[in-house]
C-alpha cells in the first residue's frame, strides 16, 4: 500500500527532472519514446466510459478539457458518495490522481493512486498509473520521495517498469550532485544487471535516455566525464554518451561530427536495443528554427496547440502587432515563438544563440519547471506569464513575473476599502476548494500586513445551493427574512468564488437586508461576467473586483491603439491576452540584458524601465526584481462589467452606513 499523508504539499522546483521523462517508461522496446518536456502529465483519455449516474463522466470531461483544478475537486466530491462499485471507484480515483499531479498536489495524487489500486489491483501495471506515480514522486519533498522510490525499487512484487522508473528517479536525484554521479550510474548499472530479460533491459535503456534529456547541462557533462573507452559500449555509459551527442548534433556546426561518433558507438554496443543509438538521428536533423542575426530577438514560449493553444495564439497576435509597429518606425524586432506543447521546445531553446537572452512565458508552471530543471533559467531571462513563482524567493533570483499576482489583486481591493475606512473584513468562500482556500489565506495575510483584521471566515457547501439561504442567515446572525442582524462589525466581504455562484450568494445577503457590505471579488468574476449580457446590477452597487485589461481603453492610449489596429484588420476586439503579448514585445525590446547576465543585472534593468506606456495595467519592478501590477477596478453592470466609479461607490457606501 502507498502510505497516505493528510497534508498536501507542493514544491515548485523539487524533483523537476523526473516530471518530464517518466512518460517514456511506457515506451516499448525497439522504439524510442521521447515525450515533450512541456507535457508533465499523461494525456487524458478520450474514450471515457458512458455516464453512470455518479457524476464521474463530468470529472473525466473536465480532465480531458484540461480543467484540472475542477477535475480534482469533482473527484474529491465524488468520493463522498456511498455505494460506488469498484469499477466506478477506479475511474474516479484515476481522475483524482492525474488531476492532482497536474495541479502540483503530490499527496493528493498518491491518495488517488492508492484508491485506484485498491479498486483495480492490476492498475500499477498500466503506463498511466506508473507515469502519474513518478510525476507525484518528483513533486514530493526530497526525503519522502527517496524513501518511497527506494521501497518501490526493492519490492519485487511490483511490475518491472515501475521498479525501473523508481531506480532511475533515485539516480536522477543523485546525479544532480556531482560527487554522487559515479554512484548514480553504478546503482542503475547494478539494477540493470539483475535482469537477463532483453525486453526489460531495452526498457531501461529507453527510459534512461528520456531521463537524461531533462538533465541540466552541468549534470550531463559530469556524467559524460565518467564515460571511458572501456565502458562506452555498455549500459548506462553508452546511453549517457548518446545524449551528449544528441545535444551536440542540435548545433549545425557540430552535427556531422556528432552523427559520425554516434554511428561508431552503434557498431560496438552491447545494449539490448542497439536501435536506440540510431533513433535520435531524425529528430536532430529536422529543420531548426532560425533565429535572425540582425535586430533584437525575443522568444515567446507558449502553448500554441491543444486545449491551451487558443490563449497562446492570442498572445502571439498581440506580439505581432507590436512587431509591426516597430517595423513601421524603422526598427527591427524579431519575435521567435516556441510551442511548449511540442516535445522539442527545450532543445530548440537551448540551441538558440546566446544573444537571445529574454524569454516571454511560459504560461504554465509545468513548462517553467521543465525549463528550470534543464538549466535554461541560468542563461535566459524568463519573464513568465505566471501569477507566482513560488514562496521560496524565486522571483528576482531564478526568473521574473510579467503577470498579475494574487497580491496585486488584494492591493487593488484594499485601495478601494481604504477610501471608505474599512478595517474589518469577512471572508465568505466555498468549502473544499483549493483556489478559495489559497486566496483566503493570502488575503488574510495581506489585510493583517496593512493593519486590518479578518473578523470572520465562513465556508458554504459548494455543492449544496439549496442550503445557502440558511447558511447566509447563520453567517449574518439573522433569525428570519427581512430582519437585519445586529452588531455586524465587518463592512466588506471577500468572495473568492466564481461569478456563477455570486448570482446566488449575493441575493441571499439582500434577503436578510445586508445590503451595506462592500463586496470584493477576484479576477474569476471577470471571466464569468465577460460571458454574460444580463446582470441584476442593483445587487452590486458596492461590488468591485480587479482586472488587468480595461476594454473601454479610457485609461490607456496604447490600448486604444491596439484596439484600432484590430478593428482595421477586421479582427474581434483585443483582450488581456493580446495586450500581454503586445506589451511584452514593446517592453522587452527596450531591456539591455547582455550575454552572461546576472539576476542583479536583470533586476536593475527592470526597475529602471519606468517610462513604458502600457496597454494593460502598468507593471513595476523593485530593485530586487519583484513585480507589482497596478490593477484596474471594475464593477458589475447590467450588461457585464465596467470600470468602477470609486467616487460614486464611496458616496453609496457612506449613505448606507449613515455617514
Phi and psi in degrees as a GROMACS rama.xvg file:
@    title "Ramachandran Plot"
@    xaxis  label "Phi"
@    yaxis  label "Psi"
@TYPE xy
-84.2494  123.724  UNK-2
-59.1184  140.345  UNK-3
-97.6773  150.331  UNK-4
-124.272  144.731  UNK-5
-87.8862  -21.8489  UNK-6
-93.556  127.038  UNK-7
-93.7934  120.202  UNK-8
-126.984  152.144  UNK-9
-140.489  129.412  UNK-10
-116.587  125.209  UNK-11
-62.8384  -45.8335  UNK-12
-104.39  -0.660512  UNK-13
-74.0801  124.893  UNK-14
68.2337  33.1907  UNK-15
-66.1843  -27.0138  UNK-16
-61.3479  -35.0659  UNK-17
-79.7694  -20.4243  UNK-18
-59.434  -31.7179  UNK-19
-103.5  -17.0819  UNK-20
-103.199  -11.2067  UNK-21
-64.7406  -23.074  UNK-22
-62.8888  -26.7113  UNK-23
-70.1377  -13.908  UNK-24
-67.2672  -13.9133  UNK-25
-89.7527  -0.613557  UNK-26
-69.6202  149.077  UNK-27
-90.6443  152.125  UNK-28
-58.1479  142.52  UNK-29
92.3163  -4.64996  UNK-30
-140.699  119.795  UNK-31
-78.1065  125.495  UNK-32
-107.278  108.152  UNK-33
-107.132  102.801  UNK-34
-85.813  158.652  UNK-35
-71.6215  132.951  UNK-36
-60.4293  -24.7354  UNK-37
-85.3248  -3.17373  UNK-38
-109.274  97.3184  UNK-39
-100.61  -5.77843  UNK-40
-126.444  137.267  UNK-41
-53.4467  138.062  UNK-42
-57.4873  137.882  UNK-43
-67.6059  142.916  UNK-44
-69.286  147.834  UNK-45
-101.275  -8.88184  UNK-46
-96.0077  54.8739  UNK-47
-66.9891  152.497  UNK-48
-71.2216  161.717  UNK-49
-67.0248  160.541  UNK-50
-53.7553  143.158  UNK-51
-115.653  -13.2351  UNK-52
99.9004  -15.885  UNK-53
-90.2416  -15.5351  UNK-54
95.5661  7.44611  UNK-55
-62.2986  -36.9682  UNK-56
-61.6225  -33.7146  UNK-57
-64.9379  -41.9546  UNK-58
-64.9611  -41.5417  UNK-59
-65.9253  -38.5475  UNK-60
-64.5679  -40.382  UNK-61
-62.8065  -41.2409  UNK-62
-64.0324  -45.1381  UNK-63
-63.0489  -30.2536  UNK-64
-85.4944  1.00785  UNK-65
82.0654  8.9939  UNK-66
-89.4035  70.1805  UNK-67
-69.5932  -33.4831  UNK-68
-64.3657  -43.7841  UNK-69
-66.9324  -40.0394  UNK-70
-61.6748  -43.1238  UNK-71
-62.0705  -45.0015  UNK-72
-65.4919  -41.7544  UNK-73
-61.1931  -40.6396  UNK-74
-65.157  -42.196  UNK-75
-59.8607  -43.6927  UNK-76
-64.521  -37.1227  UNK-77
-65.4796  -29.8475  UNK-78
-68.9821  -13.0956  UNK-79
-78.7127  -15.7884  UNK-80
-78.3913  142.07  UNK-81
-96.1722  158.685  UNK-82
78.6095  19.4003  UNK-83
-81.0647  124.74  UNK-84
-68.748  159.222  UNK-85
-55.1809  -40.9006  UNK-86
-63.0844  -39.581  UNK-87
-68.591  -40.7844  UNK-88
-60.701  -39.2822  UNK-89
-63.4747  -39.9196  UNK-90
-63.33  -45.0943  UNK-91
-65.7227  -42.8985  UNK-92
-63.6699  -37.0274  UNK-93
-60.9786  -46.0187  UNK-94
-60.4505  -45.226  UNK-95
-60.4033  -45.4776  UNK-96
-63.5583  -50.0321  UNK-97
-66.1816  -43.7585  UNK-98
-67.391  -44.0406  UNK-99
-63.494  -38.9119  UNK-100
-63.0518  -40.9759  UNK-101
-65.6559  -31.4396  UNK-102
-87.4129  1.05431  UNK-103
75.111  30.4221  UNK-104
-112.296  80.3447  UNK-105
-65.1715  -38.7274  UNK-106
-69.2736  -36.0027  UNK-107
-66.8768  -37.4275  UNK-108
-62.9989  -42.7009  UNK-109
-67.4917  -35.4384  UNK-110
-57.8836  -47.2729  UNK-111
-62.8132  -40.0964  UNK-112
-63.3519  -40.463  UNK-113
-63.3067  -45.0402  UNK-114
-65.039  -36.0101  UNK-115
-61.688  -43.7797  UNK-116
-69.9899  -34.6932  UNK-117
-62.9636  -37.9747  UNK-118
-81.8337  -27.0251  UNK-119
-139.663  93.4975  UNK-120
-59.4485  -16.8782  UNK-121
-95.4308  6.29556  UNK-122
-61.2099  -36.0036  UNK-123
-73.0615  -2.21379  UNK-124
-86.8477  -8.12348  UNK-125
-86.1857  142.812  UNK-126
-56.449  -36.5456  UNK-127
-64.9116  -42.4033  UNK-128
-64.4721  -46.9769  UNK-129
-61.7716  -45.8478  UNK-130
-63.4481  -41.5599  UNK-131
-66.4653  -37.4656  UNK-132
-60.6779  -44.5086  UNK-133
-68.7881  -33.5852  UNK-134
-63.5606  -48.276  UNK-135
-62.0269  -39.542  UNK-136
-57.7907  -41.9471  UNK-137
-68.3968  -15.3153  UNK-138
-96.96  -10.1787  UNK-139
-75.6404  159.432  UNK-140
-57.8102  150.606  UNK-141
-52.0587  -52.3116  UNK-142
-64.3711  -43.1919  UNK-143
-65.587  -41.4653  UNK-144
-62.0027  -44.1386  UNK-145
-65.4132  -41.5183  UNK-146
-60.9992  -45.2852  UNK-147
-65.1762  -44.6318  UNK-148
-63.0219  -40.5434  UNK-149
-62.2999  -40.4447  UNK-150
-64.1406  -42.593  UNK-151
-68.9182  -38.9934  UNK-152
-63.9423  -37.1522  UNK-153
-83.0991  -14.6392  UNK-154
-82.865  100.785  UNK-155
-71.3728  -8.81149  UNK-156
-80.5269  -12.4056  UNK-157
-79.1106  152.655  UNK-158
-59.5186  144.198  UNK-159
-57.2229  -44.9456  UNK-160
-58.8348  -32.5459  UNK-161
-71.2383  -41.1341  UNK-162
-65.3965  -41.307  UNK-163
-63.9017  -42.3501  UNK-164
-61.6128  -38.7073  UNK-165
-66.3949  -39.3917  UNK-166
-63.5705  -42.1829  UNK-167
-70.5457  -34.1464  UNK-168
-60.2546  -46.5535  UNK-169
-60.6186  -41.4018  UNK-170
-63.2787  -40.4706  UNK-171
-65.578  -31.7785  UNK-172
-69.1402  -36.7555  UNK-173
-70.5983  -44.5658  UNK-174
-73.1453  -6.74896  UNK-175
-64.8059  -24.4497  UNK-176
-107.124  114.992  UNK-177
-52.7795  -38.4516  UNK-178
-65.8829  -23.1544  UNK-179
-99.3188  1.03201  UNK-180
-59.9226  -44.8953  UNK-181
-58.4265  -41.1636  UNK-182
-67.8497  -34.2681  UNK-183
-59.7091  -47.1685  UNK-184
-69.5706  -36.6557  UNK-185
-63.7175  -38.4367  UNK-186
-66.6676  -44.804  UNK-187
-74.2  -26.2081  UNK-188
-64.9951  -41.0224  UNK-189
-65.917  -41.3532  UNK-190
-64.2149  -42.9203  UNK-191
-59.0617  -37.596  UNK-192
-72.9219  -16.161  UNK-193
-70.1511  -21.3701  UNK-194
-112.348  142.69  UNK-195
-105.402  -1.25791  UNK-196
-71.417  121.631  UNK-197
-63.5029  -38.4584  UNK-198
-66.9281  -39.2249  UNK-199
-66.398  -39.4265  UNK-200
-65.3841  -42.2436  UNK-201
-62.1537  -37.226  UNK-202
-59.5418  -45.2419  UNK-203
-64.5894  -35.2266  UNK-204
-64.2877  -46.8406  UNK-205
-66.9365  -39.2278  UNK-206
-65.4032  -43.0303  UNK-207
-62.0504  -41.0844  UNK-208
-58.1675  -40.5994  UNK-209
-69.4317  -42.5014  UNK-210
-58.7295  -43.5422  UNK-211
-66.1065  -28.5973  UNK-212
-64.8479  -15.7005  UNK-213
-108.906  5.99359  UNK-214
-75.7213  146.365  UNK-215
-74.2838  164.215  UNK-216
-60.85  -38.6271  UNK-217
-66.0597  -43.7711  UNK-218
-62.9023  -42.5399  UNK-219
-64.9607  -39.9407  UNK-220
-61.6604  -38.9156  UNK-221
-63.9755  -44.912  UNK-222
-63.9694  -42.666  UNK-223
-65.3873  -27.7081  UNK-224
-66.2877  -14.2586  UNK-225
-91.0857  -5.74218  UNK-226
-82.3236  127.976  UNK-227
-121.849  172.219  UNK-228
-62.0126  -31.1171  UNK-229
-76.3688  -33.7342  UNK-230
-106.544  -0.729462  UNK-231
-67.8835  -13.2388  UNK-232
-97.0379  0.659131  UNK-233
-120.302  161.857  UNK-234
-73.9459  139.741  UNK-235
-93.2682  -0.973899  UNK-236
-66.2032  -35.8099  UNK-237
-63.109  -35.3988  UNK-238
-73.1689  -36.1165  UNK-239
-61.1816  -46.8733  UNK-240
-63.7469  -36.2259  UNK-241
-59.8812  -44.5745  UNK-242
-66.3096  -37.3042  UNK-243
-60.6309  -43.9254  UNK-244
-69.257  -34.9073  UNK-245
-61.0286  -43.9315  UNK-246
-68.5384  -36.1219  UNK-247
-63.3539  -35.997  UNK-248
-75.6265  -10.2016  UNK-249
-69.6125  -19.4088  UNK-250
-100.612  127.048  UNK-251
-56.7399  -34.4368  UNK-252
-71.0954  -23.1174  UNK-253
-118.222  8.92481  UNK-254
-65.1695  -48.8697  UNK-255
-62.2336  -41.5584  UNK-256
-62.1969  -43.4902  UNK-257
-65.0328  -40.0386  UNK-258
-65.6302  -38.4504  UNK-259
-65.1891  -40.509  UNK-260
-67.6202  -35.4409  UNK-261
-67.4249  -38.363  UNK-262
-63.7838  -40.7475  UNK-263
-64.6981  -37.8894  UNK-264
-62.9475  -39.0904  UNK-265
-68.3428  -25.8073  UNK-266
-71.2968  -27.1004  UNK-267
-118.91  13.2296  UNK-268
-72.8785  151.393  UNK-269
-109.351  13.4475  UNK-270
-64.5124  152.369  UNK-271
-67.7949  -30.0323  UNK-272
-126.269  85.1732  UNK-273
-59.9549  -21.2316  UNK-274
-60.9519  -22.3427  UNK-275
-61.2969  -28.1563  UNK-276
-75.9098  -10.1973  UNK-277
-113.897  -12.296  UNK-278
-70.8171  -20.858  UNK-279
-82.1922  -11.4045  UNK-280
-60.44  -44.4444  UNK-281
-64.0374  -36.5513  UNK-282
-66.0817  -41.9263  UNK-283
-81.7316  -17.1401  UNK-284
-93.3687  -0.639968  UNK-285
-65.2388  149.649  UNK-286
-56.1474  129.683  UNK-287
-87.0137  158.709  UNK-288
-69.9194  130.728  UNK-289
-87.9749  126.72  UNK-290
-100.316  117.682  UNK-291
-57.7606  147.11  UNK-292
-89.1476  -19.9234  UNK-293
-104.632  151.456  UNK-294
77.1215  176.579  UNK-295
-85.3021  136.285  UNK-296
-114.026  126.863  UNK-297
-115.143  148.532  UNK-298
-114.285  135.818  UNK-299
-113.851  119.92  UNK-300
-109.574  104.176  UNK-301
-141.94  154.99  UNK-302
-72.338  121.637  UNK-303
-118.481  2.89279  UNK-304
-140.41  169.232  UNK-305
71.6645  -168.644  UNK-306
-62.5775  -34.666  UNK-307
-86.1161  0.858145  UNK-308
-65.387  -25.5208  UNK-309
-63.0353  -40.3765  UNK-310
-67.4875  -43.6163  UNK-311
-58.6897  -39.7778  UNK-312
-67.6954  -35.0621  UNK-313
-62.4139  -41.698  UNK-314
-63.1785  -42.2414  UNK-315
-63.6023  -40.1922  UNK-316
-61.2815  -42.2816  UNK-317
-64.1059  -39.6427  UNK-318
-63.1669  -41.0974  UNK-319
-64.6106  -33.9808  UNK-320
-66.0863  -39.8854  UNK-321
-64.0305  -39.769  UNK-322
-61.3405  -40.6789  UNK-323
-64.9527  -38.2585  UNK-324
-62.08  -43.0145  UNK-325
-63.0498  -42.0853  UNK-326
-62.5346  -39.4751  UNK-327
-65.1282  -26.702  UNK-328
-91.368  3.38362  UNK-329
86.9971  18.6427  UNK-330
-114.292  141.464  UNK-331
-100.001  115.951  UNK-332
-125.936  120.018  UNK-333
-96.0267  132.824  UNK-334
-119.02  112.315  UNK-335
-103.398  127.713  UNK-336
-106.291  140.727  UNK-337
-123.366  134.076  UNK-338
-88.0986  111.259  UNK-339
-71.2722  -6.1177  UNK-340
-83.5528  -11.8776  UNK-341
-82.2666  136.267  UNK-342
-60.3858  -23.7398  UNK-343
-106.071  13.5633  UNK-344
-64.9921  -35.4994  UNK-345
-68.4395  -39.7018  UNK-346
-61.0948  -43.6665  UNK-347
-63.8287  -42.6084  UNK-348
-65.6566  -40.8207  UNK-349
-62.652  -29.5938  UNK-350
-85.3527  -7.56877  UNK-351
-64.8171  151.989  UNK-352
-56.7605  145.714  UNK-353
-61.9003  -19.6765  UNK-354
-66.5997  -20.4427  UNK-355
-81.2329  79.2385  UNK-356
-87.8741  -19.2982  UNK-357
-110.471  129.358  UNK-358
-120.622  130.558  UNK-359
-95.5113  127.032  UNK-360
104.662  -169.638  UNK-361
-72.6703  178.911  UNK-362
-97.6981  -14.7409  UNK-363
-123.97  142.555  UNK-364
-64.3967  -34.6951  UNK-365
-64.0887  -37.5996  UNK-366
-67.5004  -37.8004  UNK-367
-67.2637  -43.6162  UNK-368
-63.167  -31.865  UNK-369
-64.6444  -45.1296  UNK-370
-64.3593  -39.0235  UNK-371
-67.0583  -42.908  UNK-372
-61.9923  -34.2194  UNK-373
-76.0456  -10.6629  UNK-374
88.8089  8.22658  UNK-375
-74.5797  -20.5766  UNK-376
-71.6034  -10.2886  UNK-377
-83.9044  -19.467  UNK-378
-116.915  -16.7248  UNK-379
-122.317  135.182  UNK-380
-84.628  107.336  UNK-381
-88.1135  115.95  UNK-382
-96.2927  93.2141  UNK-383
-78.7078  151.31  UNK-384
-99.1618  57.3916  UNK-385
-127.453  145.072  UNK-386
-72.9984  -18.7256  UNK-387
-157.229  150.269  UNK-388
-111.6  18.1204  UNK-389
104.476  177.057  UNK-390
-108.515  15.3835  UNK-391
-111.646  24.9593  UNK-392
80.2242  22.9371  UNK-393
-69.6526  -33.1115  UNK-394
-67.9195  125.121  UNK-395
87.7853  -3.66244  UNK-396
-123.264  -43.991  UNK-397
-106.883  -38.0449  UNK-398
-157.633  -177.267  UNK-399
-134.435  162.232  UNK-400
-109.412  130.66  UNK-401
-125.41  55.9121  UNK-402
-168.112  148.832  UNK-403
-69.3254  142.545  UNK-404
-104.662  167.334  UNK-405
-56.9316  -38.2615  UNK-406
-63.8958  -33.858  UNK-407
-62.5601  -38.7433  UNK-408
-63.7974  -43.348  UNK-409
-66.7868  -37.0032  UNK-410
-60.0142  -43.1708  UNK-411
-65.3893  -42.6995  UNK-412
-66.0602  -40.8133  UNK-413
-67.662  -31.2278  UNK-414
-62.518  -37.5224  UNK-415
-68.8764  -45.0185  UNK-416
-71.1029  -30.0373  UNK-417
-64.4866  -31.5411  UNK-418
-60.8989  -30.8969  UNK-419
-108.103  10.0537  UNK-420
77.6397  21.4631  UNK-421
-75.3659  129.268  UNK-422
-124.803  -11.8902  UNK-423
-120.757  131.944  UNK-424
-126.816  155.608  UNK-425
-118.064  155.793  UNK-426
-121.939  127.292  UNK-427
-122.27  117.281  UNK-428
-146.418  157.894  UNK-429
-74.4474  149.373  UNK-430
-80.5933  160.985  UNK-431
50.8992  43.0897  UNK-432
-128.753  112.225  UNK-433
-63.147  -40.8118  UNK-434
-63.0446  -48.297  UNK-435
-62.2638  -42.8175  UNK-436
-63.9643  -42.7333  UNK-437
-64.8717  -44.6437  UNK-438
-67.3553  -37.3751  UNK-439
-64.6524  -42.8985  UNK-440
-62.0951  -44.134  UNK-441
-73.526  -34.3623  UNK-442
-62.3182  -43.9307  UNK-443
-59.9373  -44.8585  UNK-444
-62.4619  -39.8035  UNK-445
-66.5197  -44.442  UNK-446
-61.4105  -43.8293  UNK-447
-64.0808  -39.7097  UNK-448
-64.3451  -27.6006  UNK-449
-92.593  6.80235  UNK-450
89.1606  7.75394  UNK-451
-96.2851  -174.794  UNK-452
-141.176  137.11  UNK-453
-95.2517  109.97  UNK-454
-94.1692  -13.5694  UNK-455
-153.181  138.142  UNK-456
-137.468  116.644  UNK-457
-129.869  146.438  UNK-458
-117.856  123.305  UNK-459
-93.7814  152.884  UNK-460
-66.961  113.862  UNK-461
-56.7875  -38.0067  UNK-462
-107.729  23.537  UNK-463
-123.448  56.3618  UNK-464
-55.9951  -29.6931  UNK-465
-66.8484  -17.3215  UNK-466
-102.494  2.3543  UNK-467
-66.4841  -31.7722  UNK-468
-62.2933  -46.9707  UNK-469
-66.3765  -36.6653  UNK-470
-64.0057  -44.4672  UNK-471
-64.5461  -36.8981  UNK-472
-59.3561  -45.0433  UNK-473
-66.4587  -40.7884  UNK-474
-59.4475  -40.2658  UNK-475
-88.1875  -14.1152  UNK-476
77.0833  25.6774  UNK-477
-92.6249  147.368  UNK-478
-100.123  -24.637  UNK-479
-158.539  168.123  UNK-480
-58.9874  143.522  UNK-481
65.9831  23.0229  UNK-482
-123.967  114.51  UNK-483
-78.9087  132.719  UNK-484
-68.3674  137.997  UNK-485
-79.9931  155.807  UNK-486
71.984  24.134  UNK-487
-73.9974  117.903  UNK-488
-88.1267  -31.253  UNK-489
-77.7004  147.84  UNK-490
-123.054  9.11803  UNK-491
-148.389  144.652  UNK-492
-124.09  125.517  UNK-493
-88.7607  129.276  UNK-494
-126.835  83.1233  UNK-495
-83.9427  70.9896  UNK-496
-146.597  172.372  UNK-497
-69.625  159.287  UNK-498
-63.6106  -35.5539  UNK-499
-55.6525  -42.645  UNK-500
-74.0981  -28.1246  UNK-501
-61.1543  -33.5025  UNK-502
-65.6419  -14.3176  UNK-503
-106.717  -37.1902  UNK-504
-69.4374  -49.3589  UNK-505
-64.2499  -43.9746  UNK-506
-58.3428  -28.5923  UNK-507
-69.6344  -30.1927  UNK-508
-63.6724  -42.9863  UNK-509
-67.9355  -31.184  UNK-510
-57.1505  -34.1989  UNK-511
-102.113  26.5214  UNK-512
62.5817  21.6806  UNK-513
-97.027  79.1771  UNK-514
-105.329  8.8745  UNK-515
-93.3903  -13.1779  UNK-516
-76.129  140.121  UNK-517
-78.0472  124.526  UNK-518
-97.74  124.983  UNK-519
-114.095  112.641  UNK-520
-100.844  -179.818  UNK-521
-117.05  -176.927  UNK-522
-63.0134  -15.2493  UNK-523
-60.0659  -32.0187  UNK-524
-61.9249  -39.9852  UNK-525
-59.4166  -41.3637  UNK-526
-60.6272  -43.1919  UNK-527
-72.6587  -41.6305  UNK-528
-68.6521  -29.1529  UNK-529
-65.5319  -20.689  UNK-530
-102.822  9.75847  UNK-531
-124.181  153.312  UNK-532
-124.345  15.5704  UNK-533
-145.628  118.191  UNK-534
-131.211  135.682  UNK-535
-79.6133  86.4372  UNK-536
-66.7321  -26.0119  UNK-537
-67.1634  -18.8434  UNK-538
-71.0447  -16.4838  UNK-539
-119.809  27.9808  UNK-540
-62.5064  -23.4858  UNK-541
-116.786  25.364  UNK-542
-104.289  139.227  UNK-543
-140.112  153.703  UNK-544
-149.919  154.273  UNK-545
-91.1682  154.828  UNK-546
-158.197  158.756  UNK-547
-101.84  -3.99501  UNK-548
-131.025  122.224  UNK-549
-103.293  101.666  UNK-550
-70.1191  -15.1218  UNK-551
-74.7447  -17.275  UNK-552
58.5389  21.5924  UNK-553
-75.4994  -18.5355  UNK-554
-102.802  -8.57937  UNK-555
-141.297  113.726  UNK-556
-61.6648  -32.9211  UNK-557
-64.7469  -40.8147  UNK-558
-64.8329  -39.5825  UNK-559
-63.8368  -37.7083  UNK-560
-66.6737  -40.1304  UNK-561
-66.2592  -41.4434  UNK-562
-60.9237  -41.9115  UNK-563
-64.1062  -39.4864  UNK-564
-64.2778  -41.58  UNK-565
-66.2316  -41.004  UNK-566
-64.9024  -39.0421  UNK-567
-62.9975  -34.161  UNK-568
-88.6534  0.863272  UNK-569
75.9252  21.0305  UNK-570
-93.7471  161.365  UNK-571
-68.3425  163.769  UNK-572
-57.2264  140.511  UNK-573
-68.0137  151.921  UNK-574
-122.097  -167.178  UNK-575
-56.236  -40.5828  UNK-576
-65.9468  -40.0086  UNK-577
-64.1952  -42.5107  UNK-578
-62.3844  -35.0014  UNK-579
-62.0424  -47.9899  UNK-580
-65.6725  -39.9404  UNK-581
-61.7034  -47.3095  UNK-582
-72.5863  -34.879  UNK-583
-59.059  -48.7844  UNK-584
-64.9348  -43.0892  UNK-585
-65.8355  -36.0066  UNK-586
-79.0179  -50.6736  UNK-587
-65.224  -27.9241  UNK-588
-67.1231  -16.9159  UNK-589
-96.0381  -6.53729  UNK-590
-78.9337  140.8  UNK-591
-105.527  89.2631  UNK-592
-113.102  98.2975  UNK-593
-77.2124  163.701  UNK-594
-59.1733  137.865  UNK-595
82.4772  18.2306  UNK-596
-59.6579  159.575  UNK-597
-117.001  162.058  UNK-598
-54.888  -36.8773  UNK-599
-63.4647  -35.6331  UNK-600
-61.9377  -45.939  UNK-601
-66.5467  -43.3047  UNK-602
-58.3933  -42.7063  UNK-603
-66.2567  -41.4888  UNK-604
-64.1807  -40.5949  UNK-605
-67.337  -44.767  UNK-606
-70.6877  -24.873  UNK-607
-76.3094  -25.5024  UNK-608
-84.5308  83.8219  UNK-609
-110.772  4.32421  UNK-610
-101.358  9.69805  UNK-611
-66.7351  134.13  UNK-612
-94.2526  97.9497  UNK-613
-79.934  146.747  UNK-614
-88.3615  -36.3775  UNK-615
-93.7673  -176.032  UNK-616
-58.6066  137.481  UNK-617
-65.4183  140.312  UNK-618
-104.923  145.838  UNK-619
-138.856  152.262  UNK-620
-123.408  142.627  UNK-621
-79.5359  172.735  UNK-622
-65.1443  -15.5238  UNK-623
-95.0513  5.65831  UNK-624
82.8384  13.9662  UNK-625
-92.7814  129.596  UNK-626
-89.5556  150.615  UNK-627
-140.021  139.918  UNK-628
-116.631  126.388  UNK-629
-82.9687  86.5136  UNK-630
-70.5142  152.765  UNK-631
-79.366  158.629  UNK-632
-109.983  135.449  UNK-633
-124.601  164.109  UNK-634
-138.26  145.586  UNK-635
-65.6898  138.551  UNK-636
-131.521  176.662  UNK-637
-53.4837  -40.5225  UNK-638
-108.383  22.3807  UNK-639
143.262  -108.777  UNK-640
-151.203  160.069  UNK-641
-148.036  163.304  UNK-642
-55.3223  136.54  UNK-643
-74.6597  131.704  UNK-644
-90.923  94.7045  UNK-645
-67.8596  -26.128  UNK-646
-64.202  -44.1968  UNK-647
-67.0892  -42.1745  UNK-648
-64.703  -39.562  UNK-649
-62.3935  -41.3813  UNK-650
-62.0931  -45.8277  UNK-651
-62.9024  -42.958  UNK-652
-62.1462  -47.8753  UNK-653
-62.5071  -34.2281  UNK-654
-66.929  -45.5119  UNK-655
-70.9463  -23.4206  UNK-656
-96.4878  10.8602  UNK-657
58.0737  44.4191  UNK-658
